[in-house]
Amino acid sequence: MIAATTPIRLQMDLDPNAFVADPELIRALDVRSTPVPCDTDRLLFRQDEPSIGVYILHEGEAALTMDSPTGQQLFSVRATAGSLLGLPGLIGNQPYSLSAVARAGARVSFVSRAEFTALMQSDPLLSLKILRVLAAEVRTARRALF
């Protein structure tokens, strides 16, 4: 007989500031963005869905979660103002690796893949700022594991 196992929720101390981008980058992206109403909690994207763009969290909070293949939540982290949400999937041309829910009252905008790509191609210095955000995400994930 095989014993049933209960999935364990990972206790990870993820730094919410890892998602925060340089203000200059936020301003450049914001010019190409469209507002996303968040009168109530709003699902921005779901884990494993195709990445279609990046979300800017201007004010308020968002919850980022990862679920196991069986649907149990593995971890959750709070994103704060200035965060770019969905960046790894967009850059890697992969599905979103997390789900993101903006909390009621948050001010959020969306930048499509086409607009994001056009901006990065037009200003290589902004591309370096994007790489810094990605590096911070990787660094905080690694620190949380050990």
C-alpha positions as CSV (number, residue, x, y, z in Angstrom):
1,M,0.0,0.0,0.0
2,I,1.3,3.4,-0.9
3,A,0.8,6.1,1.7
4,A,-0.9,9.3,0.6
5,T,1.2,12.4,0.9
6,T,0.0,15.9,1.6
7,P,1.7,18.6,-0.4
8,I,3.6,21.0,1.8
9,R,3.2,24.7,1.3
10,L,6.6,26.2,0.9
11,Q,7.6,28.7,3.5
12,M,9.4,31.2,1.3
13,D,10.5,34.7,2.4
14,L,10.3,36.5,-0.9
15,D,11.2,40.1,-1.1
16,P,8.3,42.1,-2.6
17,N,10.8,44.8,-3.7
18,A,12.3,42.3,-6.2
19,F,9.5,43.2,-8.6
20,V,10.0,47.0,-8.3
21,A,11.4,48.7,-11.3
22,D,13.3,51.9,-11.8
23,P,11.0,55.0,-11.9
24,E,12.4,56.0,-15.4
25,L,11.4,52.5,-16.7
26,I,7.9,52.8,-15.2
27,R,7.4,56.2,-16.8
28,A,8.5,54.9,-20.2
29,L,6.3,51.9,-20.1
30,D,3.4,53.9,-18.7
31,V,3.3,56.1,-21.8
32,R,2.5,52.9,-23.8
33,S,0.1,51.4,-21.3
34,T,-3.7,51.2,-20.9
35,P,-5.4,51.4,-17.5
36,V,-6.9,48.3,-15.9
37,P,-9.9,49.0,-13.6
38,C,-9.5,47.4,-10.2
39,D,-12.6,48.5,-8.3
40,T,-12.7,45.0,-6.8
41,D,-9.9,42.4,-6.6
42,R,-8.9,41.8,-10.2
43,L,-7.2,38.7,-11.7
44,L,-4.5,40.1,-14.0
45,F,-3.2,36.8,-15.3
46,R,-3.3,33.1,-14.3
47,Q,-0.3,30.8,-14.0
48,D,0.3,28.8,-17.2
49,E,-1.7,31.2,-19.4
50,P,0.2,32.6,-22.5
51,S,2.0,35.8,-21.6
52,I,0.5,38.7,-23.6
53,G,2.1,41.6,-21.8
54,V,3.3,43.1,-18.5
55,Y,1.3,44.9,-15.8
56,I,2.5,48.0,-13.9
57,L,1.4,48.2,-10.4
58,H,1.3,52.0,-9.8
59,E,-0.4,52.1,-6.5
60,G,-1.8,49.5,-4.0
61,E,-0.9,45.9,-3.8
62,A,-1.2,42.6,-5.8
63,A,-0.9,39.0,-4.7
64,L,1.4,36.7,-6.7
65,T,0.8,33.0,-6.2
66,M,2.2,29.7,-7.5
67,D,0.1,26.6,-7.5
68,S,1.2,22.9,-7.7
69,P,0.1,20.8,-10.6
70,T,-2.7,19.5,-8.3
71,G,-3.9,23.0,-7.7
72,Q,-2.6,23.6,-4.2
73,Q,-1.0,26.9,-3.5
74,L,2.7,26.6,-3.0
75,F,3.5,30.2,-2.0
76,S,2.2,33.7,-2.2
77,V,4.1,37.0,-2.2
78,R,2.8,40.6,-2.0
79,A,3.8,43.0,-4.8
80,T,4.0,46.7,-4.0
81,A,3.7,49.9,-6.0
82,G,6.3,50.2,-8.7
83,S,6.2,46.5,-9.5
84,L,6.3,45.0,-13.0
85,L,4.1,41.8,-13.0
86,G,4.5,39.1,-15.6
87,L,7.9,40.1,-16.8
88,P,9.7,36.7,-16.9
89,G,7.0,35.1,-19.0
90,L,7.0,38.1,-21.4
91,I,10.8,38.2,-21.8
92,G,11.1,34.4,-22.1
93,N,8.1,34.1,-24.4
94,Q,6.7,31.5,-22.0
95,P,3.4,31.2,-20.1
96,Y,3.1,33.2,-16.9
97,S,4.8,31.2,-14.1
98,L,2.6,32.8,-11.4
99,S,-0.9,34.1,-11.0
100,A,-1.4,37.8,-10.1
101,V,-4.4,39.4,-8.5
102,A,-4.5,43.2,-8.0
103,R,-6.2,44.2,-4.8
104,A,-9.3,46.4,-4.8
105,G,-8.4,50.0,-5.3
106,A,-5.0,49.3,-6.9
107,R,-4.0,51.4,-9.8
108,V,-2.7,49.1,-12.6
109,S,-1.9,49.5,-16.3
110,F,-1.1,47.0,-19.0
111,V,1.6,47.1,-21.7
112,S,1.1,44.7,-24.6
113,R,3.9,42.5,-25.9
114,A,4.1,44.6,-29.1
115,E,4.4,47.9,-27.2
116,F,6.9,46.4,-24.7
117,T,9.1,45.0,-27.5
118,A,9.0,48.3,-29.4
119,L,10.1,50.3,-26.4
120,M,12.9,47.9,-25.6
121,Q,14.2,48.0,-29.1
122,S,14.1,51.8,-29.2
123,D,16.0,52.3,-26.0
124,P,18.8,49.8,-25.0
125,L,19.3,51.6,-21.7
126,L,15.7,50.6,-20.7
127,S,16.5,47.0,-21.6
128,L,19.3,47.1,-19.0
129,K,16.8,48.3,-16.4
130,I,14.5,45.4,-17.3
131,L,17.4,43.0,-16.8
132,R,18.0,44.4,-13.3
133,V,14.4,43.7,-12.4
134,L,14.7,40.1,-13.7
135,A,18.0,39.7,-11.8
136,A,16.4,40.9,-8.6
137,E,13.6,38.4,-9.0
138,V,16.0,35.5,-9.5
139,R,18.2,36.7,-6.6
140,T,15.2,36.9,-4.2
141,A,13.9,33.4,-5.3
142,R,17.4,31.9,-4.7
143,R,17.7,33.5,-1.3
144,A,14.2,32.2,-0.3
145,L,15.2,28.7,-1.1
146,F,18.2,28.6,1.2
